[in-house]
Amino acid sequence: MTEGLVGGEGFATDASIVKADASRQYHRDDDDDWGSGRAVREYLEAIDADNTQIPSTRKVSPTDPAASYTAAPGGPAFYAYSTNYLVDTDHGIIMDVEPSTANRAQEVESTRTMIDRVEERFGIRPKRLIGDTAYGTAAMLNWIVETKQIEPHAPVRQKYEGTAEQFGMADFIWDAEADRYTCPAGKR
């Protein structure tokens, strides 16, 4: 930072999938006995300590129970983790790294952690944040803009065209002169 390599103008964030050392053929089903291996025992103790519920649809590896079963890169599913990076765009300097399970929600949460940590450690908050559609959810965009006052550069994630309870992308009106969208309820 003292050499001017990190400016804090813009940060980019993304996650990479890292294959876990766990066989995709062997996993625990709800009716199976968990066994008494160290990895499983530690995993169950951590879940008990956090009062966390294991999703009934989640496949769990008996050798690496914290790994997520994913088909994220396409092809057959396998157990994996994500490495999440926060990079200053001036010179490509990695500002922070945060591991997570290999799912989109955890990747997004890791970005929040990294931005907060970089701000706390170095006193730097980016003016812009670049990310893919994983970071374009309403909750994340709200946090980026309203809480952190960072300009988002991420495509808005659109999974639906709207329902009776939610507005679809086509329902929003763009005002180019004011540089903003307005929802049918009148909120900017």
C-alpha positions as CSV (number, residue, x, y, z in Angstrom):
1,M,0.0,0.0,0.0
2,T,2.8,2.4,0.8
3,E,4.3,1.6,-2.7
4,G,1.0,2.6,-4.4
5,L,0.2,-0.8,-5.7
6,V,-3.2,-0.9,-4.0
7,G,-5.5,2.0,-4.6
8,G,-8.8,0.8,-3.4
9,E,-10.6,2.3,-6.4
10,G,-12.0,-1.1,-7.4
11,F,-12.0,-4.6,-6.1
12,A,-13.1,-7.7,-7.9
13,T,-14.4,-10.9,-6.2
14,D,-14.8,-14.4,-7.3
15,A,-14.6,-18.0,-6.1
16,S,-12.8,-21.0,-7.5
17,I,-13.8,-24.6,-6.9
18,V,-11.3,-26.8,-5.2
19,K,-11.9,-30.5,-5.3
20,A,-12.0,-32.1,-1.8
21,D,-10.2,-35.4,-1.1
22,A,-13.4,-37.3,-0.8
23,S,-14.9,-40.0,-2.9
24,R,-18.1,-39.0,-4.7
25,Q,-19.3,-42.6,-4.6
26,Y,-19.4,-42.8,-0.8
27,H,-21.7,-40.6,1.1
28,R,-24.0,-40.7,4.1
29,D,-27.7,-41.1,3.6
30,D,-30.2,-40.1,6.2
31,D,-30.8,-43.8,7.3
32,D,-27.1,-44.7,7.4
33,D,-25.0,-45.0,10.5
34,W,-22.5,-42.1,10.6
35,G,-19.7,-44.3,11.9
36,S,-17.1,-43.3,14.4
37,G,-14.3,-41.7,12.3
38,R,-12.6,-38.6,13.6
39,A,-13.7,-36.4,10.7
40,V,-17.4,-37.3,11.2
41,R,-17.1,-37.0,15.0
42,E,-15.6,-33.5,14.8
43,Y,-18.2,-32.5,12.2
44,L,-21.1,-33.6,14.3
45,E,-19.6,-31.9,17.4
46,A,-19.4,-28.6,15.5
47,I,-22.9,-28.9,14.3
48,D,-24.1,-29.7,17.8
49,A,-22.2,-26.7,19.2
50,D,-23.8,-24.4,16.6
51,N,-27.3,-25.9,16.8
52,T,-27.1,-26.3,13.0
53,Q,-29.5,-28.5,11.2
54,I,-28.1,-30.7,8.4
55,P,-30.3,-30.3,5.3
56,S,-32.0,-33.6,4.6
57,T,-31.1,-33.4,1.0
58,R,-27.4,-32.8,1.6
59,K,-25.0,-35.6,0.7
60,V,-22.3,-35.8,3.3
61,S,-18.9,-37.5,2.8
62,P,-17.9,-39.7,5.7
63,T,-14.2,-38.7,5.2
64,D,-14.7,-34.9,4.7
65,P,-18.2,-34.0,6.0
66,A,-17.6,-30.3,5.7
67,A,-17.1,-30.5,1.9
68,S,-20.1,-29.7,-0.4
69,Y,-21.4,-32.0,-3.0
70,T,-21.5,-29.9,-6.2
71,A,-21.8,-30.1,-9.9
72,A,-20.9,-26.3,-10.2
73,P,-18.4,-26.6,-13.1
74,G,-20.7,-28.9,-15.0
75,G,-20.4,-32.6,-15.4
76,P,-20.6,-35.2,-12.7
77,A,-20.9,-33.9,-9.1
78,F,-18.1,-34.2,-6.6
79,Y,-17.2,-33.0,-3.1
80,A,-15.5,-29.6,-3.1
81,Y,-14.7,-26.3,-1.3
82,S,-14.5,-22.8,-2.7
83,T,-11.6,-20.4,-2.4
84,N,-12.9,-16.8,-2.5
85,Y,-10.6,-14.0,-3.5
86,L,-10.9,-10.2,-3.2
87,V,-8.5,-8.5,-5.6
88,D,-7.6,-4.8,-6.0
89,T,-8.0,-4.1,-9.7
90,D,-5.2,-1.5,-10.0
91,H,-2.4,-4.1,-10.1
92,G,-4.2,-7.4,-9.5
93,I,-3.1,-7.6,-5.8
94,I,-5.0,-10.2,-3.8
95,M,-6.3,-8.3,-0.7
96,D,-7.9,-11.3,1.1
97,V,-8.8,-14.9,0.7
98,E,-11.6,-16.7,2.5
99,P,-12.5,-20.5,2.2
100,S,-16.1,-21.6,2.1
101,T,-18.3,-24.5,1.2
102,A,-18.9,-24.7,-2.5
103,N,-22.2,-23.0,-2.8
104,R,-23.2,-19.6,-4.1
105,A,-24.7,-18.3,-0.8
106,Q,-21.4,-19.0,1.1
107,E,-19.3,-17.4,-1.7
108,V,-21.3,-14.2,-1.4
109,E,-21.1,-14.3,2.4
110,S,-17.3,-14.7,2.1
111,T,-17.1,-11.5,0.1
112,R,-18.9,-9.6,2.8
113,T,-16.3,-11.0,5.3
114,M,-13.4,-10.1,3.1
115,I,-14.6,-6.5,2.5
116,D,-15.1,-6.0,6.2
117,R,-11.8,-7.6,7.1
118,V,-9.8,-5.5,4.5
119,E,-11.5,-2.3,5.8
120,E,-10.7,-3.2,9.4
121,R,-7.1,-4.3,8.7
122,F,-6.0,-1.7,6.1
123,G,-8.6,1.0,6.3
124,I,-9.5,0.5,2.7
125,R,-13.0,0.3,1.3
126,P,-13.3,0.1,-2.5
127,K,-15.3,2.6,-4.5
128,R,-16.4,-0.2,-6.9
129,L,-16.9,-4.0,-6.6
130,I,-16.8,-6.2,-9.6
131,G,-18.4,-9.6,-9.6
132,D,-20.4,-12.1,-11.6
133,T,-24.2,-12.8,-11.2
134,A,-23.6,-14.7,-7.9
135,Y,-23.0,-11.2,-6.4
136,G,-26.0,-9.7,-8.1
137,T,-28.7,-10.9,-5.7
138,A,-31.0,-8.3,-4.1
139,A,-29.6,-8.9,-0.6
140,M,-26.0,-8.6,-1.7
141,L,-26.6,-5.5,-3.9
142,N,-28.5,-3.9,-1.0
143,W,-25.5,-4.6,1.3
144,I,-23.0,-3.3,-1.2
145,V,-24.9,-0.1,-2.0
146,E,-26.8,0.8,1.2
147,T,-24.5,-0.5,3.9
148,K,-21.1,-0.1,2.4
149,Q,-21.7,2.7,-0.2
150,I,-19.8,0.8,-2.9
151,E,-20.8,1.0,-6.5
152,P,-21.7,-2.5,-7.7
153,H,-20.5,-3.8,-11.1
154,A,-22.3,-7.1,-11.1
155,P,-25.2,-8.3,-13.3
156,V,-28.5,-8.4,-11.5
157,R,-29.4,-12.1,-10.9
158,Q,-32.8,-12.7,-12.4
159,K,-34.2,-16.2,-11.8
160,Y,-37.9,-15.4,-12.6
161,E,-40.1,-13.1,-14.5
162,G,-42.1,-12.1,-11.4
163,T,-44.9,-13.6,-9.4
164,A,-47.9,-12.3,-7.5
165,E,-45.5,-11.7,-4.6
166,Q,-42.4,-10.5,-6.3
167,F,-41.6,-8.1,-9.2
168,G,-39.7,-9.4,-12.2
169,M,-37.0,-7.5,-14.0
170,A,-39.4,-6.3,-16.7
171,D,-41.5,-4.6,-14.1
172,F,-38.9,-2.1,-13.2
173,I,-38.7,1.3,-15.0
174,W,-35.3,2.7,-16.0
175,D,-34.8,6.5,-15.8
176,A,-31.6,7.2,-17.7
177,E,-31.6,10.9,-16.8
178,A,-31.7,10.1,-13.0
179,D,-29.6,6.9,-13.5
180,R,-31.9,4.7,-11.5
181,Y,-34.6,2.0,-11.7
182,T,-38.0,2.4,-10.0
183,C,-40.1,-0.6,-9.0
184,P,-43.9,-0.7,-9.5
185,A,-44.4,0.2,-5.8
186,G,-42.6,3.5,-6.5
187,K,-39.3,2.7,-4.7
188,R,-36.0,3.6,-6.3
